Amino acid sequence: MSRAFVFPGQGAQTIGMGWALAEAYPAARAVFEEVDAALGQSLSGLIWEGDSAELTLTANAQPALMATSIAALRALEAEGFGVLDAAFVAGHSLGEYSALCAAGSLSVADAARLLRIRGAAMQAAVPVGVGAMAALLGLDFAAAAEVAAEAAQGEICQAANDNDPAQVVVSGHKGAVERAVEIAKAKGAKRAVMLPVSAPFHCALMQPAAEAMAEALEGVEIKAPVVPVVANVRAAAVSEPEVIRELLVAQVTGSVRWRESVQWMVGAGVGEFWEIGAGKALSGMIKRIAKDSVQKAVGTPEDIAALKG
């Protein structure tokens, strides 16, 4: 039974994340210092003692979550675990950058700068209030895609995140997403709720952000990963640097195929998933996708001590 390292996406951020790791492990602290230097600001100060609303801003949350994930990985490495102990790495949306960083494809500094650009570009792509996202609970992906298509009515409404067998997020114009919530309820969804996000991620409205990322990625070195990366838009492993570059652009407007990605890894022999970084959201999704798998959260020194057993 092999293992995969998975990396969380936006929504997992909390004030104070990674602080205990930085206190306990010099290598973890060095990650935060490297990110601060790359961005020319004390992002670590915001993460550890800042304002929650400011940390939640997309341009801050994205590099902050990557920094916390890689700090957790460096702490793991200090205790004798490393990325080569994983058969695959994968991340949810921005977590794919953390996965690529973990696998040596991207440097920490480049990942931080790219995620700052990505967050700002995604925020700028659609004026506040024009777009929205909603979670449809109790509908599978095919049913949610039908709801989105019916709700569009000439606007954009797409199934954006296929998170697990009973949770799909739709994204697009606010009016269309609000219609999707009502249609989903009528079609038997257990719950359909608007999400507190600042932009409609992973839909066609993000095209300006995709163009910004294509430009930003042009000048960045991407190395072949030491462990295959299961890409969001492919739901399969990739290792070729130029393919990775293309998929990072496609990912901005494309669906996050998380359910299929986990199923692909299980099919490739993975039975244990270590969630590296903040929170346990992915572990919950994975449990619902692959009921027989084992999930372990790795975000604190206590988590790492438990792994050592």
Summary of the structure (lengths in Angstrom):
residues: 309
radius of gyration: 18.3
end to end distance: 18.8
largest distance: 56.0
contacts: 1187
relative contact order: 0.17
helix: 52%
strand: 18%
